[in-house]
Amino acid sequence: MKKQLLALGLALSMTLGSAVVEAKTFTWAASLDVMSMDPYSTNNSFTNSFMNNVYEGLVRFNEKVEIEPALAESWQTVSPTVWRFKLRRNVKFHNGEAMTADDVVFSWQRVQSPGSIAKLNLGDVKDVRKVDAFTVDVETKAPFPLLLNEMLNLPIMSKSWCEANNAKETSDLQQKKENFANRNTNGTGPFMLKSREVDVKTVLLANPSWWDKPRHNLTEINFTPIKADATRTASLLSGVLDASVSVPLQDVQRINSSGTFTVVQGPDLRTIFLGMDQFRDELLYSDVKGKNPFKDIRVRKALYQAIDVEAIKRSVMRGLSWPAGMIVSPALNGAPQGLNTRLLPFNPDASKKLLAEAGYPDGFTVGLQCPNDRYVYDEQICLAISSMLGRVGIKITPQFEPTAKWNIRLNTQDLSLYMMSHAGLPMADAYAILSDVAATRSPSRGGLNSGGYSNPAFDAMLPKIATELDPAKRKVLMGEALSIERNDVAYIPLHQQPITWASKKGVELRQSPDNQLRLWLVTTP
């Protein structure tokens, strides 16, 4: 431990020494905080994005969401199911220790531990084996053309650091079992943790020993979660912040007209949708006893036809959303374009008729679980949906709560009707959504299928998609699988939301469609 502290102190002094001449502090905010410093303990997109600046995988995405080498400098296939990765020899963890194949193998073993959520995104990997000190083999369960994309889910941790700090297993947030890695870090990335105050402030320092050539010019990074939209915008315009990646749409014009700040906008890969409990025999948070209405497709169709996505776009999203016909963005790799139309039209009368046919002529009461600080206007969207459903007899009990609590609901399936989303990340491929969200829950798939949807015909399509090397054939298979899910009304797609960032003029953020702020690309005047 003394050796680790000495190494970190040396790194800090090197950083501070250079800061005397060219100190560049970057202060930014978002609407929510990082959920954990342990990179395996959550599948929250914002947390993953933030931690990618501290921990790294064998490969990474650039700002165009293209795969490029990271801790592995090269790779090749040695058989249809085995990929060989050559590791960089000049990589050091933040405590000064060298990274080797032992750390990669250990990371694979650690990600399999009970509290890990990240393992659910590595379901196509069978094993990771050491060949020599700087070579590892990754074996897949079947030929898998998207292995590089899937390996983004395995950030590499130090074997000796985890062992020394009693963090050999992942922090289990669902069971409220934390360990040292939940609030401390030791990555290889461009930035290292200086201090951490949960829900208050997280400070990072530039890693002076980073293996890559920095494109940023930052010395220190101060991140502050600011939940309230008005407070966040006021902090930006007052000059307290250099940037915000959670800009309320109603403030765009005000920020642009300030003369000091500018707004950057683009379409998100993320699709927002509603899920429904389809596995319990009795629905939670409902006045229906002894059965589950959402197991009846007529009820699911009734909800679908009661929701007016165009009205949500117009009245809630200020015209800045893209109504969706499927749970994957048409911009994602492998997504079939022809299915991005609404399966059923908005029709409250048809909705009431379907409910009556299903045995609910007077509707029923159900809880609606939504985050209130995760997505663009998430709470307002859920309020609008509550009103729409109320008009056809579905009486909503609002359960709108912070992301941390809502995320636990998703992971423990403590829900009935709920909002969620998926951007196809970190794979940036439509298959990730099918595997995560619509596959029958198992140790290797369906980790975000909180509603328990299950269709054997859909599941049978996934291995075909996963192993198909021809892009055209793969897209056809993707369309067939999505058609099964759509026709089952497993989910109710709403829209793709906009990415809206703002920064001081002269600050270059390099916005990406995956909505990830890559701090190693940020430059300030």
N, C-alpha and C positions, 0 to 999 in steps of 0.2 A: 504493500500500500504506500509506503514512504517513497518507493521508487516511482510509483504512478504519480504521486503528488508533485515530486520533484520535476518529472517530465512535463507535467501540465504547467507548473510554475515557469519552467524555462520557455515553453511555448508562449505563455502569456507575456513574458518579458520581451520576447522577440517581437510579438505583435505590438506591444506598447512602445517598444523602441522605435519601430518604423512609424508608429502613429504620430511621433513628435513632428515629423516632417510632412506627412501626407495623411493625416487622420481623416477618415470618411465614415461617419456614423450614419446609418440608414434606419429610420424609425417608421414602422408601418403598423397597420391594424387590420383586423378582420372582425367579423361578427361573433366569432366563437374562439375558444381556446383549443390548443392541442390537448387531446385526451390522455396521452401517455407518452413518455419518453421511450418506452419499450416498443420497438418497431413491430413486434409480433402480436401485441395484445389487443389490437383493434383493426378493423377494416374500414375505418372512417377516412374518407378521401382527403379531407383537409389535413388530418393528422399525418396521413401517409405523405402528402405533399410537403408538409413542413419538415418531416423527419428525413426526407430525401436529401436535404441540405446537410445533414449530420451523418447519416449512414448511407452506404452505397451498396449496390449489387454488382454482379459480374458484368451487367450491361445497364444502360440507362436510356431514357428518351431525351432527345434534344428539344428545342423550342418548337420544332415542326412536328413533334411526336413521331420521330424516326429513331429506330434503334441505333445506338452507337456503343463502342467498347467503353467499359468503365474499369472495374477491378480485373477483368479478364482482357487481355490485349488481343486475343484471337481465339477462334474455335473452329472445329470441324466435326463432321459426323464420321464415326468409325464403324457404325453399323446402323441399320434403320431405327434402332431404339437407343443408341448410345452416342452422346455428344461429348467431345473432349475439349476442355477449356484450359488455355494456357494463361496463368495468372501473371500480373505485373510483379516485378521483383523489387520495385522501389516504393512499395506502399507501406505506410506506417499508420498504426492507430493513433488516436490523439494523445495517448499516454506514452508514445514513443516506441512501442513494441512493433515489430515487423508482422505483417499479415502473411500467412502461409496457407497451404491447402488444409492444414489441421483446423483452421478457423472456419473455412468453408464447410467442411464436413460437420464440425460442431454446430454451426448455424443451422444446417439441415436437421440435425438431431434435435436441437432446441426448438425449432419451429414445429416439431411434432408433439411437443409437451401439452398437457391437458388445457392450459389456459390460452393456448394460441388460437387466434382467429385467422392469422395469415395462412395457416396450413390449408384452409379451405380453398385458397386460390392456387394451391400447388398440387391439385388432385391428379394431374397427369404425370407427375414425377414419381418414379418408383424408388430411386436411391441416388445418393451422391457419394462417390468413392474417391479416395486419395490415390493418385498414381505415383506422384512424387511430391516433393516439397512445394512445387509451383505448378502442378497439373492436377486437375480433377476430372473425373468422368461423371456425367449426369445421365442416368438411365431413365427412360420413360416407359410407361406401361404398354404403350403401343407407338407406332410411328406418329410423331406429333410435330407438325410444321411450325407451330407457334411456341416452341419451347423458349426461345429467347424472350418473347413477350411475357411468358409465365414466370421466368426467372427474375423479373422485376419485383416479384413478391418475396424475394429472399435477400434482404439486406444482410450484409456480413457483420457478425459480431465477434469480439475477441474471446477465444476460449479461456485463456488464462484470467482475463478480467472478470468474466462471469463466474468462473470457479472461485476466484479470490473473494468475490463479493456476494457469494451465496445467491447467485442469479442464474443458475444452470437451467432453470425452467422459466417459462414465460410468466410474466405477471398475469394473474387471472382476474380481470376487472369484473367479470360476471359474479364471481364468488368473493369479490372485494379482498382478494389476496394479492397484495403488492409485494415487490421486492426492490432491491437496490436499483435495478434497471428501469424501474417505473419513473424515477425522478432524477436519474443520473445517466450520462452517456459516455461512450468511448467508441466513436465511429472512425471511419477513414475519410469522411467527407470534407468539403471545402470550409465548413464552419464547425466549431466546437462549442459546447455548452459552457457558459460562464456562470449563469445563475438562473434559477427557476422559481417563480412565485405563481402557483396555480391560479388561474383566472385574473392575474394581475399583470405580470410582466415576465417575459423570457428573453434573456440576453445571450447572444451568440458572438463569438470572436472568430475572425478569419484564421484559418489553419495555415500557419506559415510553412508547414511541411507537406502540404497537399501534393499528391503525385502529379496532378494535372496543372497546366498553365492557366492561371486565373484570367478570366475575361472580365471579372468584376473589379472594382477599385475600392471595395469596402473594407473597413477595419473592424467595426463593431456594428451589430444589428440589434435593435431593440424592437421586440414585438409585443404589442399590447392588444389583448382582446377587448373590444368595446361592443357590448351587445346592442345598446340603443342606437338606432339609425341617426337620430338627431345629434346625439353626443359625438358620434363618430365623424359625421360631416362637419360639425362645429370644430372638432379637434383638427381636422384636416385644414379647413379654411383659416384657422388661427395660426397655422404654421407649426403646431405641435408635432404633426405627422408629416412625413415626406410622401407617404402613399397609403392608399386603402384599397383592399381587394374585395371589399363588400360595400359598394356604393349604391344607395337607394335610388331607384329610377327617378323618383320625384325630385332628386337633388342634382341631376345631371346638368340641366341648363344653368342652374345657379353656380355650379363648380366651373363649368366651361366659361362663364361670363366673368369669373373672378379676375382674370388677367394673370393670375399666378399659377393656377392649376389647370390641368387638362384631363379629359376623360378618354379612356380607351375602351371600346366596346367590340364584342364579337360573339358569334353563336357558340353556345356550350355544347359539348358532346353529351351532356347529361340529359336524360329523359326523366321527368317527374311523373309518377303514376300512383295509383291506389292499389293496395293489396287487401285481401280478405282472408280471414281464417276459414280454411276449407278442410281442416282435419279433425277438429274437436267434434264430439257428438252433441255438446251443448255450448252455444256461443257465450263467450265472456262478455261482461258489461252490456247485457241485453235483457229485456223483459220477456224474451222467448225462452221458455224452459223446456228441457227435455229434448231439444233438437237444435240444429244449426242451420239457419236459413241460407247461409252462403254455400252450403253444399248443393243447393238447387240452382241450376244454371239459369232458370227463369228469374231468380232474384238477382243474380249477378248481372244479367242483361238489363234488368229494371234499373239498377243503379247506374249502369253505363248510359242508358238513354235519358236518365234524369239530369245528367251533368252537361251543361252547355260550355264547352271549352272555348268557343268563340267569345262568349260573354266574359269568361275569365280573362282572355287575352285583352279584350277591350276595356273592361272595367277595373281589373286588378293589375294586370301587367303593363298597362299604358301602351298597348300595341306591340310590346317587345317580347313576344313569345312565338313559338312555332308549334301550333297544335299537332299532336302526334296520333298516328294510327297504329303504332306498334311500340313496344317497350325499348327498342333500340333506335338510336339516332340514325337517320339515313346517311349521315356523314361518316359513320364508323366503317372500318374495313370489314368486308363481308356482308354488310347489311343489304337486303333486297329492297330496291327502291319502290317496287310496285305495291308493297303492303303498307305504305305510310299514308293510308287514307282511313278515315273512321270506319270501323266495322259496322256500327249501328248509328243511325242519325239521332240527334237530340229530339226527343219526343216524349214529354211528360205523360201524355194520355196513354201511349203504348206502355210506358213504365208502370202506370197504375194498373193497367190490364194484366200485365205479367205478374205483378204482386198478388192480385186477386186470384189468378190461376194457380199460383203457388200456395195459396191458403192464407194470404195476409192482406185481405181487402182493406183493413184499417192501418196497414203498415206495422211497424214495430220500432222499438228503441234500441239503439246500439251506440257503443262508444266509438269515437273517432280519435285515433292517436296520431298526433302531428308534432313535428318539431316547431319551435317558434323562433329559432335563430340559426337555422341550417341552410335553407334555400331562399331564393329571391321571393319575398312576400309569402313565405310558407303559411304563416298564421292567417293572413288575409285570404289566401286561396282556400284554406280549410273552412273559414267562416262562410265564404261564398258557396262552397260545396254543401255545407250544413244547411244553408237556406234553400238551395235547389232540391236537396233530398227531402227536406221538410215539406215541400210542396206536393210530393207524391206520397207522403205518409211515413217516411223514414225519419224518425225523431232522433237527433244526434245529441249524445252526451259528450261535450268537448273534453278532450284530454290533451291539451296543448302544453308542451313542456320543453325545457332546455334539451339541447342535443345529447348531452351526456346521459340523461335519464331516458330519453326516447331511444337512444342507441341500445341501452341495456334491454329495453322492451323488445326490440327487434331480435337481439341475440338470444333472449330467453323465451321468445314467442308469447309474451304477455300482452296480447292484443286481440282485436276483433276486426275492425276496419281501420286501415292505417295508410299514411302517406310515406312513400320512400322514393328512392331514385337510384339510377346507376348510369355511369358514364362509359361503361365498358373498359374502365381502367383498373389496374395499370396496364392491361394488355392492349388497350385501344383497339379492340376487336369485338365484333358483335357476339362472338362465341362466349366471351367472358360473361356477358349478361345472361345468356341462355344457361350456362353452366352454374352461375352463382344464384340466379333468381328463380329460374323455372324448373331446374332439375329436382327430382325427388331428393329430399334431404338425406345425406349419408356422410360418413367421415371425410369423403373426398369431394363431394359436390353439394350444391344447394345450400351453401352456408348463409345466403341472404334470402332464402325461400322461407320467410318467417310465417307465411300463411299456410304452409304445408301443402301446396298444390302438388299433385302427383298424377302423371299420365304415362304409362309404360311405353306407349307409342312415341311420345316425345323423347323419353329417356333413350329409346333405341336409336334415335337420330344422332345423339351427341357423339358416340364413338365414330360414326361415319364422318361427321363434320370435322372432328378432331384429327382424323388421319388422312383426309383428302388433300392431296397436294396441288391439284388443279384448281386455280382460283374460280374459274367459271362454274365448274361442277360443285365446288364448295358453296358458292352463293346459292345455287339451286337447292342444295340440301338445307341451307340455312333458311330459305324461304319455306320449305316444307315443314321444318320444325316450328318456325314462327306461326305458320298457319294453324298448326295444331293448338298452340297456346292461345292464339287470338280467338279461334272458334270456341275454345273452352271458356273464354272470358276469364282467364286465370288472373289477369290484372286489367285495370282500367287506365290506359295511357292518357296523360293530360297534355304535356307539351315539353319542348326543349326551352330552357330558360336562357337569358342573355348573360354573358360574362361582362361585368362592368367594373373596371378599375379606374383609379384616378391617382395622379402624382403631380408633384411640383414640376413646372416646366424645366426641362434639362435633365430630368431623371428618366432613364431608359429602363423600362420594366421587362420588355420583350414578352408581351402577352401571348399565351398559347391556348389553343382550343381545348386543352385538357384542364384549363383553369388552375394550373400549378405555377406558383411563383418560384422560379429557379433563381435563387439568390446569387448563385455563382455567375449569372449573366447580367446582374443589375449594375448599372453605373450611375453615379451621381456627379454633378458639376464640381 
